[in-house]
Amino acid sequence: MAKRRDHEEPLDRVFRELADASPGLHDVDPPEDDLPPGLPEPLIELYARTGGARLYIDALELVPAREAAFDRSAPLGSGPDLYGKPGGGMRWRFASIDGDAVSVDARGKVWRGDASIEDDVCEGTRLDRWLAGQVDALAVLFDRDGEYADEVFDEHGEIMPVVRERQLRAQLKRDAAAPGPRWRLAHVLLEQGAAENARDELEQVVADDPAFFWAWLDLARVSERLGEIGGAIDEARMAAEAAEGVQHAQAGYFWSQVARLAARAGDDMVRAEAATKASLLAPGLKRDQLEGARERLDAGDRASAKGLLELLRAVWPRDLEVLELSKRLTSA
């Protein structure tokens, strides 16, 4: 007896909708008989329905089952929400979107590499919700014939912020607790000048995933923008403590942000504490920041150089190289 559609499994519903789309919009391969050993249950369920797919021409690719690979580059406990939990870093790459690798962990959470932070972000709490959200988000860009919809791109060929906002809200409608889409939504809102709304979204992100230290840092930046330095210090500290707790490579950088904010607030005790941690956790940070500030100054970008110098002076206020660069910036 056939299942009624209102009792369909979520993945069945997604693939039925793909099959009902205009010819050529999606290319869905039939399931394969043999699956690689060791696949997690979410991928077994996915590959029971397809042997691979190219959705919305080639905007989203689900790789064939035989190409789904265990991601040995993901350390145990890496990425927000799974910090410190044994086995959290065991992931299998199974898809790509906009050039970013997408993987699923043993708990069924979906992760996407993000070049802007050189880290993975939790994109979905379940694979079926993630896939449904991606299909809905991509549908915002295309019409029924597979052509790009009107008023999607700006004059530079970039997707307009208002359209990206619609895409992200479509993803969240399918998976409201997914940290990644809501974090990106906050960034899009900031682009549109809606700082208070962006802060609301970031607060929801860290409520859903208290270990998402990049969201904590962004929340601190929004509070700083709104003139709430005390709150910004607390939020940056949350980011730094979460990153340090899992020995993340950027933990020292997060502590340097705490030091910078504390210096702005005139709290030398907090500044000194954070500066010590930054120096210990990131011995190469001073060199990298100095090089970056010099490059920005040579390029005539005084604003960026000043921002980098502000961080350097908060962590290494008496360093001769920092003082020399400060004089150079002042006289530039």
C-alpha positions, 0 to 999 in steps of 0.5 A: 500500500502506497504511503500518503504524501503527508506521511512521506519521509523528508528525503522522499519528499525532496526527491519527489519534488526534484523529479517533478521539476522541469526537465534538465533542471536537476540530474539525479542518478539512480541508487547504486547497489553497493555502498562503501563500508562505514558510511553513517546512517544519514548517508545510507538513507541518502544513497538509498534514493540516489547514486549522486545528483547535480541540482539546479544545473550544477549549483549543488552536487551530491557526489556518487556514493563511491566517492563519499570520502571520510574526511581525515582533515577534520580533527576530533571535536572540531567545529562549533557545537561538537567541541570536546565531544568524542568522535565529533570530528568524524565526517564524510564529505558527500557534497559541494556547493559554491565550491565549498566542501560539505560533510556529515558527521556520525550524529547526522549534522551537516558541515560546510567549509567557510573560506572566510574563517578557514573553518567548518560551520554547522549548516544543518542539524540533520541531512534531510533538513539541510537538503530541503533547505538548500533546494528551497534556497536555490529555488529563489535564484531560478525560475521553473525553466532553470533560468536565473530569476529577475532582480537576483544580481547587482551590477557587479554580478553578485547576488543582492543582499536582499536575495541572499536574505531570502535564501537564508530564511528559506533554509532556516524555515526547514532547519531553524536550529542550524547555526550556519544559516542564521550566522550568515543571515546576521552578516547579510543583515549587517550589510543592509545596515540592520545591526540590531536585527543582526544582533538578535540573530547572533544571540539566537545562534549562540543560544542554540550553539554556545560553542560557536566562537565565531558567532560570539566574536561577531556578536562582540563586534556588533556590540562594539559598533553599537557602543556597548563595549562592556558587553563586547568584552564579555562576548569576546571573552566567551569566544576566546574561552570556547576556542581555547577550550578546544585548543583551536588555532585561532584561540590567541587571536580571540584573546587579542580581541579581548585585549583590544576591547579592554584597552578601549574600555580603559580596563588594564587588568583585563587587557593585561590578562588577555594579552598574556593569553594571546601571546602564549597561545599565538606566538606568531600573531605579532609577526603576522599582524605587523606584516599585515599592518605594514602591507596595508600602510604601504598600499595606502590603506591607513584605516585597515593598518590602524585597526591592526595596530590597535590590536598590536598595541593592546597586546604588545604596548611596549614592543619596539616594532609596534611603537615604531609602526605606530609612529610611522602611521601617525606621520603617514 
